[in-house]
Amino acid sequence: MLKGAALPALGSLSVFSLPALAEGIQTNSTPYQRIKVKFSDIRTAQVRVHGPQTHIRVYSDQGIYGQGE
């Protein structure tokens, strides 16, 4: 994804942080070069742990998923 020249362009940002990675991708690629990801499924669940909570999991067509509450 990132070319060798992209890492010095990040400056003082940590290479391992998500904001630094996102900035590196934004500055070294165009929207036409980026991966096209589409949501394939969204699932929710109501749970009671320390009170009522809603958990959400979002799936993509490429097997990537994210979750939150």
PDB file of N, H, CA, C and O in Angstrom:
ATOM      1  N   MET A   1       0.812  -1.191   0.000  1.00  0.00           N
ATOM      2  CA  MET A   1       0.000   0.000   0.000  1.00  0.00           C
ATOM      3  C   MET A   1       0.860   1.261   0.000  1.00  0.00           C
ATOM      4  O   MET A   1       0.828   2.058  -0.938  1.00  0.00           O
ATOM      5  N   LEU A   2       1.619   1.418   1.063  1.00  0.00           N
ATOM      6  H   LEU A   2       1.646   0.771   1.825  1.00  0.00           H
ATOM      7  CA  LEU A   2       2.439   2.619   1.156  1.00  0.00           C
ATOM      8  C   LEU A   2       3.788   2.363   0.520  1.00  0.00           C
ATOM      9  O   LEU A   2       4.400   1.321   0.751  1.00  0.00           O
ATOM     10  N   LYS A   3       4.241   3.278  -0.255  1.00  0.00           N
ATOM     11  H   LYS A   3       3.743   4.125  -0.443  1.00  0.00           H
ATOM     12  CA  LYS A   3       5.546   3.160  -0.867  1.00  0.00           C
ATOM     13  C   LYS A   3       6.601   3.544   0.163  1.00  0.00           C
ATOM     14  O   LYS A   3       6.282   4.169   1.175  1.00  0.00           O
ATOM     15  N   GLY A   4       7.832   3.181  -0.083  1.00  0.00           N
ATOM     16  H   GLY A   4       8.091   2.673  -0.905  1.00  0.00           H
ATOM     17  CA  GLY A   4       8.914   3.493   0.845  1.00  0.00           C
ATOM     18  C   GLY A   4       9.038   4.978   1.102  1.00  0.00           C
ATOM     19  O   GLY A   4       9.446   5.373   2.194  1.00  0.00           O
ATOM     20  N   ALA A   5       8.703   5.813   0.138  1.00  0.00           N
ATOM     21  H   ALA A   5       8.372   5.492  -0.749  1.00  0.00           H
ATOM     22  CA  ALA A   5       8.810   7.264   0.302  1.00  0.00           C
ATOM     23  C   ALA A   5       7.692   7.815   1.175  1.00  0.00           C
ATOM     24  O   ALA A   5       7.771   8.957   1.628  1.00  0.00           O
ATOM     25  N   ALA A   6       6.652   7.022   1.418  1.00  0.00           N
ATOM     26  H   ALA A   6       6.588   6.094   1.050  1.00  0.00           H
ATOM     27  CA  ALA A   6       5.514   7.520   2.201  1.00  0.00           C
ATOM     28  C   ALA A   6       5.863   7.647   3.678  1.00  0.00           C
ATOM     29  O   ALA A   6       5.354   8.539   4.356  1.00  0.00           O
ATOM     30  N   LEU A   7       6.714   6.777   4.181  1.00  0.00           N
ATOM     31  H   LEU A   7       7.128   6.052   3.630  1.00  0.00           H
ATOM     32  CA  LEU A   7       7.004   6.787   5.607  1.00  0.00           C
ATOM     33  C   LEU A   7       7.711   8.062   6.060  1.00  0.00           C
ATOM     34  O   LEU A   7       7.318   8.609   7.091  1.00  0.00           O
ATOM     35  N   PRO A   8       8.729   8.573   5.362  1.00  0.00           N
ATOM     36  CA  PRO A   8       9.320   9.838   5.799  1.00  0.00           C
ATOM     37  C   PRO A   8       8.335  11.002   5.695  1.00  0.00           C
ATOM     38  O   PRO A   8       8.465  11.984   6.426  1.00  0.00           O
ATOM     39  N   ALA A   9       7.363  10.907   4.809  1.00  0.00           N
ATOM     40  H   ALA A   9       7.257  10.109   4.216  1.00  0.00           H
ATOM     41  CA  ALA A   9       6.389  11.989   4.641  1.00  0.00           C
ATOM     42  C   ALA A   9       5.476  12.117   5.853  1.00  0.00           C
ATOM     43  O   ALA A   9       4.825  13.147   6.028  1.00  0.00           O
ATOM     44  N   LEU A  10       5.421  11.085   6.691  1.00  0.00           N
ATOM     45  H   LEU A  10       5.950  10.248   6.548  1.00  0.00           H
ATOM     46  CA  LEU A  10       4.550  11.132   7.855  1.00  0.00           C
ATOM     47  C   LEU A  10       5.115  12.003   8.971  1.00  0.00           C
ATOM     48  O   LEU A  10       4.385  12.384   9.886  1.00  0.00           O
ATOM     49  N   GLY A  11       6.381  12.314   8.905  1.00  0.00           N
ATOM     50  H   GLY A  11       6.973  12.004   8.162  1.00  0.00           H
ATOM     51  CA  GLY A  11       6.987  13.211   9.882  1.00  0.00           C
ATOM     52  C   GLY A  11       7.050  12.621  11.268  1.00  0.00           C
ATOM     53  O   GLY A  11       7.500  11.490  11.454  1.00  0.00           O
ATOM     54  N   SER A  12       6.599  13.386  12.242  1.00  0.00           N
ATOM     55  H   SER A  12       6.234  14.304  12.091  1.00  0.00           H
ATOM     56  CA  SER A  12       6.719  12.972  13.632  1.00  0.00           C
ATOM     57  C   SER A  12       5.602  12.042  14.078  1.00  0.00           C
ATOM     58  O   SER A  12       5.611  11.596  15.225  1.00  0.00           O
ATOM     59  N   LEU A  13       4.642  11.735  13.216  1.00  0.00           N
ATOM     60  H   LEU A  13       4.635  12.098  12.284  1.00  0.00           H
ATOM     61  CA  LEU A  13       3.568  10.829  13.585  1.00  0.00           C
ATOM     62  C   LEU A  13       4.100   9.409  13.709  1.00  0.00           C
ATOM     63  O   LEU A  13       5.003   9.014  12.971  1.00  0.00           O
ATOM     64  N   SER A  14       3.555   8.658  14.620  1.00  0.00           N
ATOM     65  H   SER A  14       2.821   8.979  15.219  1.00  0.00           H
ATOM     66  CA  SER A  14       3.962   7.271  14.780  1.00  0.00           C
ATOM     67  C   SER A  14       3.474   6.464  13.585  1.00  0.00           C
ATOM     68  O   SER A  14       2.323   6.596  13.169  1.00  0.00           O
ATOM     69  N   VAL A  15       4.342   5.637  13.040  1.00  0.00           N
ATOM     70  H   VAL A  15       5.277   5.530  13.378  1.00  0.00           H
ATOM     71  CA  VAL A  15       3.993   4.834  11.871  1.00  0.00           C
ATOM     72  C   VAL A  15       2.925   3.809  12.226  1.00  0.00           C
ATOM     73  O   VAL A  15       2.189   3.359  11.348  1.00  0.00           O
ATOM     74  N   PHE A  16       2.829   3.434  13.490  1.00  0.00           N
ATOM     75  H   PHE A  16       3.427   3.800  14.203  1.00  0.00           H
ATOM     76  CA  PHE A  16       1.912   2.383  13.892  1.00  0.00           C
ATOM     77  C   PHE A  16       0.550   2.903  14.339  1.00  0.00           C
ATOM     78  O   PHE A  16      -0.292   2.104  14.749  1.00  0.00           O
ATOM     79  N   SER A  17       0.304   4.189  14.280  1.00  0.00           N
ATOM     80  H   SER A  17       0.988   4.838  13.947  1.00  0.00           H
ATOM     81  CA  SER A  17      -0.991   4.708  14.696  1.00  0.00           C
ATOM     82  C   SER A  17      -1.936   4.754  13.509  1.00  0.00           C
ATOM     83  O   SER A  17      -1.508   4.963  12.374  1.00  0.00           O
ATOM     84  N   LEU A  18      -3.218   4.558  13.771  1.00  0.00           N
ATOM     85  H   LEU A  18      -3.565   4.388  14.693  1.00  0.00           H
ATOM     86  CA  LEU A  18      -4.213   4.596  12.695  1.00  0.00           C
ATOM     87  C   LEU A  18      -4.309   5.965  12.034  1.00  0.00           C
ATOM     88  O   LEU A  18      -4.421   6.019  10.809  1.00  0.00           O
ATOM     89  N   PRO A  19      -4.273   7.084  12.775  1.00  0.00           N
ATOM     90  CA  PRO A  19      -4.300   8.377  12.091  1.00  0.00           C
ATOM     91  C   PRO A  19      -3.124   8.569  11.143  1.00  0.00           C
ATOM     92  O   PRO A  19      -3.285   9.151  10.070  1.00  0.00           O
ATOM     93  N   ALA A  20      -1.943   8.088  11.524  1.00  0.00           N
ATOM     94  H   ALA A  20      -1.812   7.615  12.395  1.00  0.00           H
ATOM     95  CA  ALA A  20      -0.773   8.215  10.645  1.00  0.00           C
ATOM     96  C   ALA A  20      -0.939   7.364   9.396  1.00  0.00           C
ATOM     97  O   ALA A  20      -0.584   7.793   8.298  1.00  0.00           O
ATOM     98  N   LEU A  21      -1.474   6.167   9.557  1.00  0.00           N
ATOM     99  H   LEU A  21      -1.762   5.819  10.449  1.00  0.00           H
ATOM    100  CA  LEU A  21      -1.705   5.300   8.410  1.00  0.00           C
ATOM    101  C   LEU A  21      -2.738   5.915   7.470  1.00  0.00           C
ATOM    102  O   LEU A  21      -2.551   5.913   6.253  1.00  0.00           O
ATOM    103  N   ALA A  22      -3.819   6.439   8.026  1.00  0.00           N
ATOM    104  H   ALA A  22      -3.971   6.442   9.014  1.00  0.00           H
ATOM    105  CA  ALA A  22      -4.856   7.073   7.207  1.00  0.00           C
ATOM    106  C   ALA A  22      -4.295   8.280   6.462  1.00  0.00           C
ATOM    107  O   ALA A  22      -4.592   8.475   5.283  1.00  0.00           O
ATOM    108  N   GLU A  23      -3.498   9.079   7.132  1.00  0.00           N
ATOM    109  H   GLU A  23      -3.257   8.921   8.089  1.00  0.00           H
ATOM    110  CA  GLU A  23      -2.912  10.255   6.485  1.00  0.00           C
ATOM    111  C   GLU A  23      -1.964   9.833   5.368  1.00  0.00           C
ATOM    112  O   GLU A  23      -1.951  10.450   4.303  1.00  0.00           O
ATOM    113  N   GLY A  24      -1.172   8.791   5.599  1.00  0.00           N
ATOM    114  H   GLY A  24      -1.182   8.289   6.464  1.00  0.00           H
ATOM    115  CA  GLY A  24      -0.261   8.303   4.575  1.00  0.00           C
ATOM    116  C   GLY A  24      -0.991   7.810   3.341  1.00  0.00           C
ATOM    117  O   GLY A  24      -0.553   8.055   2.217  1.00  0.00           O
ATOM    118  N   ILE A  25      -2.099   7.119   3.544  1.00  0.00           N
ATOM    119  H   ILE A  25      -2.454   6.921   4.458  1.00  0.00           H
ATOM    120  CA  ILE A  25      -2.888   6.634   2.411  1.00  0.00           C
ATOM    121  C   ILE A  25      -3.526   7.800   1.670  1.00  0.00           C
ATOM    122  O   ILE A  25      -3.544   7.809   0.439  1.00  0.00           O
ATOM    123  N   GLN A  26      -4.048   8.782   2.397  1.00  0.00           N
ATOM    124  H   GLN A  26      -4.032   8.774   3.397  1.00  0.00           H
ATOM    125  CA  GLN A  26      -4.689   9.935   1.770  1.00  0.00           C
ATOM    126  C   GLN A  26      -3.709  10.743   0.930  1.00  0.00           C
ATOM    127  O   GLN A  26      -4.056  11.206  -0.157  1.00  0.00           O
ATOM    128  N   THR A  27      -2.473  10.917   1.434  1.00  0.00           N
ATOM    129  H   THR A  27      -2.191  10.541   2.317  1.00  0.00           H
ATOM    130  CA  THR A  27      -1.521  11.772   0.723  1.00  0.00           C
ATOM    131  C   THR A  27      -0.804  11.054  -0.414  1.00  0.00           C
ATOM    132  O   THR A  27      -0.278  11.710  -1.313  1.00  0.00           O
ATOM    133  N   ASN A  28      -0.771   9.727  -0.397  1.00  0.00           N
ATOM    134  H   ASN A  28      -1.198   9.194   0.333  1.00  0.00           H
ATOM    135  CA  ASN A  28      -0.007   8.987  -1.399  1.00  0.00           C
ATOM    136  C   ASN A  28      -0.860   8.197  -2.382  1.00  0.00           C
ATOM    137  O   ASN A  28      -0.335   7.374  -3.131  1.00  0.00           O
ATOM    138  N   SER A  29      -2.159   8.434  -2.388  1.00  0.00           N
ATOM    139  H   SER A  29      -2.586   9.103  -1.779  1.00  0.00           H
ATOM    140  CA  SER A  29      -3.022   7.752  -3.344  1.00  0.00           C
ATOM    141  C   SER A  29      -4.160   8.680  -3.744  1.00  0.00           C
ATOM    142  O   SER A  29      -4.407   9.709  -3.114  1.00  0.00           O
ATOM    143  N   THR A  30      -4.833   8.290  -4.795  1.00  0.00           N
ATOM    144  H   THR A  30      -4.632   7.455  -5.307  1.00  0.00           H
ATOM    145  CA  THR A  30      -6.009   9.034  -5.233  1.00  0.00           C
ATOM    146  C   THR A  30      -7.234   8.190  -4.939  1.00  0.00           C
ATOM    147  O   THR A  30      -7.100   6.988  -4.710  1.00  0.00           O
ATOM    148  N   PRO A  31      -8.431   8.780  -4.937  1.00  0.00           N
ATOM    149  CA  PRO A  31      -9.633   7.983  -4.672  1.00  0.00           C
ATOM    150  C   PRO A  31      -9.795   6.815  -5.652  1.00  0.00           C
ATOM    151  O   PRO A  31     -10.409   5.806  -5.307  1.00  0.00           O
ATOM    152  N   TYR A  32      -9.261   6.938  -6.849  1.00  0.00           N
ATOM    153  H   TYR A  32      -8.761   7.758  -7.129  1.00  0.00           H
ATOM    154  CA  TYR A  32      -9.396   5.869  -7.836  1.00  0.00           C
ATOM    155  C   TYR A  32      -8.466   4.701  -7.558  1.00  0.00           C
ATOM    156  O   TYR A  32      -8.685   3.608  -8.081  1.00  0.00           O
ATOM    157  N   GLN A  33      -7.431   4.902  -6.746  1.00  0.00           N
ATOM    158  H   GLN A  33      -7.254   5.790  -6.321  1.00  0.00           H
ATOM    159  CA  GLN A  33      -6.483   3.834  -6.418  1.00  0.00           C
ATOM    160  C   GLN A  33      -6.876   3.091  -5.145  1.00  0.00           C
ATOM    161  O   GLN A  33      -6.356   2.004  -4.893  1.00  0.00           O
ATOM    162  N   ARG A  34      -7.764   3.635  -4.349  1.00  0.00           N
ATOM    163  H   ARG A  34      -8.187   4.518  -4.554  1.00  0.00           H
ATOM    164  CA  ARG A  34      -8.113   3.033  -3.061  1.00  0.00           C
ATOM    165  C   ARG A  34      -9.070   1.862  -3.255  1.00  0.00           C
ATOM    166  O   ARG A  34      -9.791   1.787  -4.250  1.00  0.00           O
ATOM    167  N   ILE A  35      -9.061   0.964  -2.297  1.00  0.00           N
ATOM    168  H   ILE A  35      -8.476   1.026  -1.489  1.00  0.00           H
ATOM    169  CA  ILE A  35      -9.919  -0.214  -2.339  1.00  0.00           C
ATOM    170  C   ILE A  35     -11.380   0.215  -2.229  1.00  0.00           C
ATOM    171  O   ILE A  35     -11.716   1.110  -1.453  1.00  0.00           O
ATOM    172  N   LYS A  36     -12.224  -0.415  -2.992  1.00  0.00           N
ATOM    173  H   LYS A  36     -11.952  -1.142  -3.623  1.00  0.00           H
ATOM    174  CA  LYS A  36     -13.661  -0.161  -2.909  1.00  0.00           C
ATOM    175  C   LYS A  36     -14.261  -1.203  -1.965  1.00  0.00           C
ATOM    176  O   LYS A  36     -14.272  -2.393  -2.281  1.00  0.00           O
ATOM    177  N   VAL A  37     -14.757  -0.764  -0.816  1.00  0.00           N
ATOM    178  H   VAL A  37     -14.748   0.203  -0.560  1.00  0.00           H
ATOM    179  CA  VAL A  37     -15.337  -1.656   0.174  1.00  0.00           C
ATOM    180  C   VAL A  37     -16.811  -1.312   0.307  1.00  0.00           C
ATOM    181  O   VAL A  37     -17.181  -0.141   0.394  1.00  0.00           O
ATOM    182  N   LYS A  38     -17.652  -2.346   0.322  1.00  0.00           N
ATOM    183  H   LYS A  38     -17.351  -3.297   0.251  1.00  0.00           H
ATOM    184  CA  LYS A  38     -19.088  -2.142   0.483  1.00  0.00           C
ATOM    185  C   LYS A  38     -19.558  -2.904   1.722  1.00  0.00           C
ATOM    186  O   LYS A  38     -19.079  -4.000   2.011  1.00  0.00           O
ATOM    187  N   PHE A  39     -20.496  -2.309   2.441  1.00  0.00           N
ATOM    188  H   PHE A  39     -20.885  -1.418   2.206  1.00  0.00           H
ATOM    189  CA  PHE A  39     -21.073  -2.987   3.594  1.00  0.00           C
ATOM    190  C   PHE A  39     -21.931  -4.136   3.100  1.00  0.00           C
ATOM    191  O   PHE A  39     -22.730  -3.973   2.178  1.00  0.00           O
ATOM    192  N   SER A  40     -21.764  -5.305   3.717  1.00  0.00           N
ATOM    193  H   SER A  40     -21.115  -5.437   4.466  1.00  0.00           H
ATOM    194  CA  SER A  40     -22.564  -6.461   3.324  1.00  0.00           C
ATOM    195  C   SER A  40     -23.598  -6.820   4.375  1.00  0.00           C
ATOM    196  O   SER A  40     -24.610  -7.442   4.051  1.00  0.00           O
ATOM    197  N   ASP A  41     -23.366  -6.440   5.638  1.00  0.00           N
ATOM    198  H   ASP A  41     -22.544  -5.934   5.901  1.00  0.00           H
ATOM    199  CA  ASP A  41     -24.309  -6.785   6.698  1.00  0.00           C
ATOM    200  C   ASP A  41     -24.075  -5.878   7.901  1.00  0.00           C
ATOM    201  O   ASP A  41     -22.941  -5.489   8.180  1.00  0.00           O
ATOM    202  N   ILE A  42     -25.136  -5.547   8.604  1.00  0.00           N
ATOM    203  H   ILE A  42     -26.057  -5.863   8.378  1.00  0.00           H
ATOM    204  CA  ILE A  42     -25.064  -4.794   9.861  1.00  0.00           C
ATOM    205  C   ILE A  42     -25.901  -5.549  10.873  1.00  0.00           C
ATOM    206  O   ILE A  42     -27.080  -5.815  10.637  1.00  0.00           O
ATOM    207  N   ARG A  43     -25.299  -5.895  11.995  1.00  0.00           N
ATOM    208  H   ARG A  43     -24.341  -5.679  12.186  1.00  0.00           H
ATOM    209  CA  ARG A  43     -26.015  -6.638  13.037  1.00  0.00           C
ATOM    210  C   ARG A  43     -25.961  -5.850  14.342  1.00  0.00           C
ATOM    211  O   ARG A  43     -24.947  -5.235  14.673  1.00  0.00           O
ATOM    212  N   THR A  44     -27.061  -5.881  15.068  1.00  0.00           N
ATOM    213  H   THR A  44     -27.884  -6.381  14.800  1.00  0.00           H
ATOM    214  CA  THR A  44     -27.128  -5.203  16.359  1.00  0.00           C
ATOM    215  C   THR A  44     -27.588  -6.189  17.427  1.00  0.00           C
ATOM    216  O   THR A  44     -28.239  -7.188  17.122  1.00  0.00           O
ATOM    217  N   ALA A  45     -27.248  -5.903  18.665  1.00  0.00           N
ATOM    218  H   ALA A  45     -26.719  -5.091  18.912  1.00  0.00           H
ATOM    219  CA  ALA A  45     -27.672  -6.725  19.793  1.00  0.00           C
ATOM    220  C   ALA A  45     -27.850  -5.832  21.007  1.00  0.00           C
ATOM    221  O   ALA A  45     -27.008  -4.978  21.283  1.00  0.00           O
ATOM    222  N   GLN A  46     -28.926  -6.023  21.722  1.00  0.00           N
ATOM    223  H   GLN A  46     -29.610  -6.717  21.497  1.00  0.00           H
ATOM    224  CA  GLN A  46     -29.159  -5.348  22.998  1.00  0.00           C
ATOM    225  C   GLN A  46     -28.678  -6.281  24.103  1.00  0.00           C
ATOM    226  O   GLN A  46     -29.140  -7.419  24.191  1.00  0.00           O
ATOM    227  N   VAL A  47     -27.761  -5.821  24.945  1.00  0.00           N
ATOM    228  H   VAL A  47     -27.386  -4.897  24.873  1.00  0.00           H
ATOM    229  CA  VAL A  47     -27.246  -6.630  26.050  1.00  0.00           C
ATOM    230  C   VAL A  47     -27.332  -5.833  27.340  1.00  0.00           C
ATOM    231  O   VAL A  47     -27.375  -4.603  27.331  1.00  0.00           O
ATOM    232  N   ARG A  48     -27.356  -6.553  28.436  1.00  0.00           N
ATOM    233  H   ARG A  48     -27.321  -7.552  28.443  1.00  0.00           H
ATOM    234  CA  ARG A  48     -27.336  -5.914  29.755  1.00  0.00           C
ATOM    235  C   ARG A  48     -26.087  -6.367  30.480  1.00  0.00           C
ATOM    236  O   ARG A  48     -26.000  -7.511  30.925  1.00  0.00           O
ATOM    237  N   VAL A  49     -25.135  -5.487  30.598  1.00  0.00           N
ATOM    238  H   VAL A  49     -25.206  -4.557  30.236  1.00  0.00           H
ATOM    239  CA  VAL A  49     -23.906  -5.784  31.311  1.00  0.00           C
ATOM    240  C   VAL A  49     -23.902  -4.952  32.586  1.00  0.00           C
ATOM    241  O   VAL A  49     -24.059  -5.492  33.681  1.00  0.00           O
ATOM    242  N   HIS A  50     -23.726  -3.663  32.450  1.00  0.00           N
ATOM    243  H   HIS A  50     -23.598  -3.225  31.561  1.00  0.00           H
ATOM    244  CA  HIS A  50     -23.842  -2.710  33.552  1.00  0.00           C
ATOM    245  C   HIS A  50     -24.966  -1.749  33.205  1.00  0.00           C
ATOM    246  O   HIS A  50     -24.815  -0.533  33.327  1.00  0.00           O
ATOM    247  N   GLY A  51     -26.063  -2.285  32.783  1.00  0.00           N
ATOM    248  H   GLY A  51     -26.185  -3.272  32.684  1.00  0.00           H
ATOM    249  CA  GLY A  51     -27.169  -1.508  32.257  1.00  0.00           C
ATOM    250  C   GLY A  51     -27.349  -1.859  30.786  1.00  0.00           C
ATOM    251  O   GLY A  51     -26.533  -2.589  30.223  1.00  0.00           O
ATOM    252  N   PRO A  52     -28.396  -1.356  30.161  1.00  0.00           N
ATOM    253  CA  PRO A  52     -28.643  -1.706  28.763  1.00  0.00           C
ATOM    254  C   PRO A  52     -27.604  -1.082  27.818  1.00  0.00           C
ATOM    255  O   PRO A  52     -27.255   0.091  27.950  1.00  0.00           O
ATOM    256  N   GLN A  53     -27.127  -1.873  26.882  1.00  0.00           N
ATOM    257  H   GLN A  53     -27.410  -2.826  26.775  1.00  0.00           H
ATOM    258  CA  GLN A  53     -26.165  -1.418  25.879  1.00  0.00           C
ATOM    259  C   GLN A  53     -26.591  -1.959  24.523  1.00  0.00           C
ATOM    260  O   GLN A  53     -27.195  -3.027  24.430  1.00  0.00           O
ATOM    261  N   THR A  54     -26.271  -1.214  23.478  1.00  0.00           N
ATOM    262  H   THR A  54     -25.781  -0.345  23.554  1.00  0.00           H
ATOM    263  CA  THR A  54     -26.500  -1.671  22.107  1.00  0.00           C
ATOM    264  C   THR A  54     -25.140  -1.901  21.459  1.00  0.00           C
ATOM    265  O   THR A  54     -24.316  -0.989  21.387  1.00  0.00           O
ATOM    266  N   HIS A  55     -24.912  -3.115  20.992  1.00  0.00           N
ATOM    267  H   HIS A  55     -25.581  -3.856  21.051  1.00  0.00           H
ATOM    268  CA  HIS A  55     -23.678  -3.452  20.297  1.00  0.00           C
ATOM    269  C   HIS A  55     -23.977  -3.558  18.815  1.00  0.00           C
ATOM    270  O   HIS A  55     -24.997  -4.120  18.414  1.00  0.00           O
ATOM    271  N   ILE A  56     -23.075  -3.009  17.997  1.00  0.00           N
ATOM    272  H   ILE A  56     -22.247  -2.552  18.323  1.00  0.00           H
ATOM    273  CA  ILE A  56     -23.253  -2.990  16.547  1.00  0.00           C
ATOM    274  C   ILE A  56     -22.024  -3.601  15.897  1.00  0.00           C
ATOM    275  O   ILE A  56     -20.897  -3.291  16.283  1.00  0.00           O
ATOM    276  N   ARG A  57     -22.232  -4.462  14.920  1.00  0.00           N
ATOM    277  H   ARG A  57     -23.147  -4.714  14.607  1.00  0.00           H
ATOM    278  CA  ARG A  57     -21.129  -5.021  14.140  1.00  0.00           C
ATOM    279  C   ARG A  57     -21.454  -4.816  12.662  1.00  0.00           C
ATOM    280  O   ARG A  57     -22.535  -5.176  12.196  1.00  0.00           O
ATOM    281  N   VAL A  58     -20.498  -4.231  11.930  1.00  0.00           N
ATOM    282  H   VAL A  58     -19.620  -3.939  12.308  1.00  0.00           H
ATOM    283  CA  VAL A  58     -20.655  -3.932  10.510  1.00  0.00           C
ATOM    284  C   VAL A  58     -19.693  -4.820   9.732  1.00  0.00           C
ATOM    285  O   VAL A  58     -18.498  -4.850  10.028  1.00  0.00           O
ATOM    286  N   TYR A  59     -20.207  -5.541   8.740  1.00  0.00           N
ATOM    287  H   TYR A  59     -21.177  -5.517   8.501  1.00  0.00           H
ATOM    288  CA  TYR A  59     -19.403  -6.444   7.915  1.00  0.00           C
ATOM    289  C   TYR A  59     -19.243  -5.864   6.517  1.00  0.00           C
ATOM    290  O   TYR A  59     -20.133  -5.182   6.011  1.00  0.00           O
ATOM    291  N   SER A  60     -18.096  -6.142   5.899  1.00  0.00           N
ATOM    292  H   SER A  60     -17.372  -6.696   6.311  1.00  0.00           H
ATOM    293  CA  SER A  60     -17.866  -5.684   4.525  1.00  0.00           C
ATOM    294  C   SER A  60     -17.803  -6.889   3.583  1.00  0.00           C
ATOM    295  O   SER A  60     -17.724  -8.037   4.019  1.00  0.00           O
ATOM    296  N   ASP A  61     -17.839  -6.598   2.295  1.00  0.00           N
ATOM    297  H   ASP A  61     -17.903  -5.665   1.941  1.00  0.00           H
ATOM    298  CA  ASP A  61     -17.774  -7.651   1.285  1.00  0.00           C
ATOM    299  C   ASP A  61     -16.391  -8.271   1.169  1.00  0.00           C
ATOM    300  O   ASP A  61     -16.231  -9.284   0.488  1.00  0.00           O
ATOM    301  N   GLN A  62     -15.388  -7.686   1.817  1.00  0.00           N
ATOM    302  H   GLN A  62     -15.519  -6.863   2.370  1.00  0.00           H
ATOM    303  CA  GLN A  62     -14.029  -8.219   1.752  1.00  0.00           C
ATOM    304  C   GLN A  62     -13.610  -8.919   3.032  1.00  0.00           C
ATOM    305  O   GLN A  62     -12.426  -9.188   3.236  1.00  0.00           O
ATOM    306  N   GLY A  63     -14.577  -9.217   3.900  1.00  0.00           N
ATOM    307  H   GLY A  63     -15.538  -8.999   3.735  1.00  0.00           H
ATOM    308  CA  GLY A  63     -14.279  -9.946   5.123  1.00  0.00           C
ATOM    309  C   GLY A  63     -13.815  -9.072   6.281  1.00  0.00           C
ATOM    310  O   GLY A  63     -13.476  -9.592   7.344  1.00  0.00           O
ATOM    311  N   ILE A  64     -13.794  -7.779   6.099  1.00  0.00           N
ATOM    312  H   ILE A  64     -14.070  -7.357   5.235  1.00  0.00           H
ATOM    313  CA  ILE A  64     -13.400  -6.853   7.162  1.00  0.00           C
ATOM    314  C   ILE A  64     -14.644  -6.521   7.971  1.00  0.00           C
ATOM    315  O   ILE A  64     -15.720  -6.327   7.405  1.00  0.00           O
ATOM    316  N   TYR A  65     -14.507  -6.454   9.287  1.00  0.00           N
ATOM    317  H   TYR A  65     -13.633  -6.612   9.747  1.00  0.00           H
ATOM    318  CA  TYR A  65     -15.654  -6.056  10.099  1.00  0.00           C
ATOM    319  C   TYR A  65     -15.189  -5.122  11.203  1.00  0.00           C
ATOM    320  O   TYR A  65     -14.016  -5.101  11.576  1.00  0.00           O
ATOM    321  N   GLY A  66     -16.128  -4.360  11.708  1.00  0.00           N
ATOM    322  H   GLY A  66     -17.081  -4.377  11.405  1.00  0.00           H
ATOM    323  CA  GLY A  66     -15.859  -3.457  12.814  1.00  0.00           C
ATOM    324  C   GLY A  66     -17.006  -3.524  13.789  1.00  0.00           C
ATOM    325  O   GLY A  66     -18.127  -3.880  13.424  1.00  0.00           O
ATOM    326  N   GLN A  67     -16.724  -3.183  15.028  1.00  0.00           N
ATOM    327  H   GLN A  67     -15.814  -2.894  15.324  1.00  0.00           H
ATOM    328  CA  GLN A  67     -17.779  -3.252  16.032  1.00  0.00           C
ATOM    329  C   GLN A  67     -17.679  -2.073  16.989  1.00  0.00           C
ATOM    330  O   GLN A  67     -16.625  -1.456  17.143  1.00  0.00           O
ATOM    331  N   GLY A  68     -18.782  -1.787  17.612  1.00  0.00           N
ATOM    332  H   GLY A  68     -19.638  -2.288  17.486  1.00  0.00           H
ATOM    333  CA  GLY A  68     -18.834  -0.706  18.574  1.00  0.00           C
ATOM    334  C   GLY A  68     -20.054  -0.849  19.441  1.00  0.00           C
ATOM    335  O   GLY A  68     -20.854  -1.767  19.260  1.00  0.00           O
ATOM    336  N   GLU A  69     -20.198   0.059  20.385  1.00  0.00           N
ATOM    337  H   GLU A  69     -19.549   0.805  20.532  1.00  0.00           H
ATOM    338  CA  GLU A  69     -21.387   0.019  21.245  1.00  0.00           C
ATOM    339  C   GLU A  69     -22.003   1.378  21.353  1.00  0.00           C
ATOM    340  O   GLU A  69     -23.014   1.546  22.036  1.00  0.00           O
TER     341      GLU A  69
END
